Amino acid sequence: MDVVAGINEDELSLLSLEILDYSDRITEIFDKIDSCMDRLPNYYQGTPCVALMNYYKQLTTYYSIIRDNIVTYSDDLIALIKKMQENDKFLTTLFQNYTDDTKNKMKSIIN
């Protein structure tokens, strides 16, 4: 018996992996930006440079939040797949129990 769920599990799994890949890529981009910003004081000095570097350091505190949010999207898709599987099993059991109950009632009426 083939059971069809309301979602395409394979596609959602692939999308989840793709999202994790985006998280890795954004980490690489952040690392490249960090590298460039770390070299900036070698070429640009003074109060404006210090202000810019301080502001940049404040921005870097959001890097982990951005990465974590991206990973959370992937986790949410995996959770959706698991929830749909659980609901599918529940509904199958519910229908099976109803069918069995109906058959038993029918037998009691006939006998």
Secondary structure, DSSP 8 states (H G I E B T S, - for coil): -----SS-HHHHHHHHHHHHHHHHHHHHHHHHHHHHHHHGGGT--SHHHHHHHHHHHHHHTTHHHHHHHHHHHHHHHHHHHHHHHHHHHHHHHHHHHHHHHHHHHHHHHH-
